[in-house]
Amino acid sequence: MSRVLIIVGLVIVAVGILWPWLTRLGLGRLPGDILIERENFTIYIPFTTGLLLSVALSAILWILNR
């Protein structure tokens, strides 16, 4: 279990470091992501991006377990 947590942490760090390049791919601004902008605040809810990343991660883990 600790190995999995370390790997997940490293992946999160890698995504954080690579975020400027990942935004060029269009992640974070997909149709289905909700963006509400008002005078004093902005709310961003990435439904589609989260779903896409979840499916991709599930597929990768499924392939690795085979």
N, C-alpha and C positions, 0 to 999 in steps of 0.2 A: 504494500500500500504506500509506503513512504517513497518508493521509486516512482510510482505513478504521480504522486504529488509534486515531486521534484521536476519531472518531465513536463507536467502541466504548467508549473511556474516558469520554466525555461521557455516554453512556447508562448506564454503571455508576455514575457520580457521581449522575445524576438518580434512578436507582432507589434509591441509598443515601439520598438526601435525602427521597424520597417514601415510603420504607419504612413509616413509621407509618400512612400512609393505605392503602398496598397490603395491609397485613396485615388491614385491615378487610374486604377483598374475599374473604378466605379463602385466599389464596395462602400456602403454607407449612404448612398443616394439612389437606391433601387426603387422601382415602383412598389408601393405597398409599405414603405417606410413612412412613418408619420412625423411631420415637422410642423409645429405650431409656433409661430412667432408673434409676439405681442410687444407692446411698448417696453415693458420692464423685464420680460423673461422670454426664454426660448425653451421649448420642450421638444426633444428628439427621441422617438421610439422606433428603433430599427427592427420591425417585425420581419420583413422579408430578408434582410441581411442575416439576422439571427437564425432564421429557418434554413437559409442556404448554407451557412457555416455549420449548422447542426447536421444537416444531411451529408455534407462533405466529410465532417469528422467521423460520423457514424460509418460511412463507407470505408474510410481509411482504417478505422479500428476493426471493422469486419474483415477486411482483406488481411490485416496483420494477424488476426486470430486464426485464420485458416491455415 
